[in-house]
Amino acid sequence: MIEKTLAKRYAAAMLAVAVKEGLVEQVESNLLALKQVYETDAMFRLALGQPQIPKAARKKLLRKPFEGRAHPAFLDFLDLLVEKNRVTILPDIATMFDELADVTQGVVRVGVRSAFPLNDRQRQELDQQLARVTGKKVVLQESVDKALKGGMAVRIGDTVIDGTVAHRLARLREYLAELQK
């Protein structure tokens, strides 16, 4: 729990700098790329977590992919993570930064599960309706789940709108069971 709180503080601090410098998208992209490498490359993760390796070497390892391409403030942020021994919470920082950046930019991520892939017309209509309802720019995160039979389930934060055939059949089953009592 403490790691999540720390991650949120670091992400908020980096976001404040990124907003001021107009670098939100670049920093978000860099952090998410770093998160992916950190989570998938065990040697990278091990090297960054080794206290026997001098901090200067760990900083260099962390900075190397971004030198010449990233803003100095981002590179300083990476150095700070090494100095404060916070590299292990890098994935959480990236996730928190992504979430906080969405809020700052008026973006809402909407999960959409459907039995079949949405076509362009369906995607566009859903995007427009959700943008009108939420008042925000919508980013659809689509997934296909054949078990739904048809229709779709939409998740916005903690709210789920279930318009799937499977859900409707379950409700009909419950209704018929109540009638038989």
Helices and strands as residue ranges (DSSP letters): H 2-21, H 24-40, H 42-49, H 55-63, G 64-66, H 72-83, G 87-89, H 90-104, E 107-114, H 120-134, E 137-144, G 146-148, E 152-156, E 159-162, H 165-180
